[in-house]
Amino acid sequence: MMVNSYTRSAAFYDLIYEFRDIPALNNALVHYLDQHAPAARSVLDVACGTGQQLEALAMYDRMGVDLSPDILAVAAQRVPEVPLLVQDMVELEVPRRFDAVICLASAISYVRTHERLERAVSRMAAHLERGGTLLIEPWFTPEQFWDGHLAVRHAADDTTQLTWMYRQERHGRLSVLPIHYLVGGPEGVEHWVETHEMGLFTDAEYTSALRAAGLEVVPDPGDLAGRNMYVAHKPLA
Ligand SMILES: C[S@@+](CC[C@H](N)C(=O)[O-])C[C@H]1O[C@@H](n2cnc3c(N)ncnc32)[C@H](O)[C@@H]1O
């Protein structure tokens, strides 16, 4: 059973990640899809978060899934016209296929284990049309991960001051991020912790999961606005 770490923080998700240049990232995503899936007309966004990417993909027939009902409630406000379903990517089951399936911002690593990575990739592949394209943005590999790294950011809007901080740890092949949130607003100041556990998978493990799902992996597909990507196609026959 998957435990979702985006619960109480869901309402603050966009503020927490405001440091990301979403318009630039979305512009890059549209070009990346044009480059790797030029014939695509439909897109499934797996672990779609608050719908920031779905909003930018309005030229496609879109659907989004995410494990967190709280996160999807925010997405539903942003893109009310897009069908959104609560789904665990490891058990992904929606009643149609897509020309492209995307899974961005390292969300894939929440599967935690290699066995579940294979299942999630296989479920994504099962929802591709023949000739369809899968884009996955990975998390850090075991070699890239910084043990004990301390991360801290502050963000604010008209009513809220928010600081979040974590000291990340490595537990075997898991990265563990106990994220402390300190949020102040008109009602007072609150503190809570949400622990994120994300699998550290090697390049070989990502690649073998894609191949085991029957996909053809594109060698050196190029980065997406500086972010590493895996791109794979479902064979036509
Ligand atoms: C870092 S956010 C990325 C959101 C979005 N893809 C983006 O690029 O902004 C990770 C998301 O993965 C979702 N998630 C975590 N585990 C999941 C799972 N097993 N199945 C589906 N979604 C999951 C979380 O609820 C969260 O919305």
The ligand as an SDF file (V2000), in Angstrom:
LIG
                    3D

 27 29  0  0  0  0  0  0  0  0999 V2000
    7.2300   16.2200   -7.2000 C   0  0  0  0  0  0  0  0  0  0  0  0
    5.5150   15.9920   -7.5040 S   0  0  0  0  0  0  0  0  0  0  0  0
    5.5010   16.1260   -9.2740 C   0  0  0  0  0  0  0  0  0  0  0  0
    4.2100   16.6630   -9.8100 C   0  0  0  0  0  0  0  0  0  0  0  0
    4.2090   16.9940  -11.3000 C   0  0  0  0  0  0  0  0  0  0  0  0
    4.5000   15.8110  -12.1140 N   0  0  0  0  0  0  0  0  0  0  0  0
    5.1760   18.1100  -11.6320 C   0  0  0  0  0  0  0  0  0  0  0  0
    6.0010   17.9370  -12.5350 O   0  0  0  0  0  0  0  0  0  0  0  0
    5.0900   19.1830  -11.0020 O   0  0  0  0  0  0  0  0  0  0  0  0
    5.3100   14.2720   -7.2360 C   0  0  0  0  0  0  0  0  0  0  0  0
    3.8660   13.8200   -7.3860 C   0  0  0  0  0  0  0  0  0  0  0  0
    3.8610   12.3960   -7.4290 O   0  0  0  0  0  0  0  0  0  0  0  0
    2.6750   11.9460   -6.8130 C   0  0  0  0  0  0  0  0  0  0  0  0
    2.8540   10.5240   -6.4900 N   0  0  0  0  0  0  0  0  0  0  0  0
    3.6610    9.9860   -5.5550 C   0  0  0  0  0  0  0  0  0  0  0  0
    3.5820    8.6490   -5.5740 N   0  0  0  0  0  0  0  0  0  0  0  0
    2.7080    8.3200   -6.5730 C   0  0  0  0  0  0  0  0  0  0  0  0
    2.2030    7.0960   -7.0850 C   0  0  0  0  0  0  0  0  0  0  0  0
    2.6070    5.9140   -6.5780 N   0  0  0  0  0  0  0  0  0  0  0  0
    1.3170    7.1240   -8.0990 N   0  0  0  0  0  0  0  0  0  0  0  0
    0.8980    8.3160   -8.6060 C   0  0  0  0  0  0  0  0  0  0  0  0
    1.3360    9.5160   -8.1460 N   0  0  0  0  0  0  0  0  0  0  0  0
    2.2340    9.5200   -7.1510 C   0  0  0  0  0  0  0  0  0  0  0  0
    2.5210   12.8800   -5.6240 C   0  0  0  0  0  0  0  0  0  0  0  0
    1.2140   12.8670   -5.0820 O   0  0  0  0  0  0  0  0  0  0  0  0
    2.9180   14.2150   -6.2570 C   0  0  0  0  0  0  0  0  0  0  0  0
    1.8070   14.8860   -6.7840 O   0  0  0  0  0  0  0  0  0  0  0  0
  1  2  1  0
  2  3  1  0
  2 10  1  0
  3  4  1  0
  4  5  1  0
  5  6  1  0
  5  7  1  0
  7  8  2  0
  7  9  1  0
 10 11  1  0
 11 12  1  0
 11 26  1  0
 12 13  1  0
 13 14  1  0
 13 24  1  0
 14 15  1  0
 14 23  1  0
 15 16  2  0
 16 17  1  0
 17 18  1  0
 17 23  2  0
 18 19  1  0
 18 20  2  0
 20 21  1  0
 21 22  2  0
 22 23  1  0
 24 25  1  0
 24 26  1  0
 26 27  1  0
M  CHG  2   2   1   9  -1
M  END
$$$$
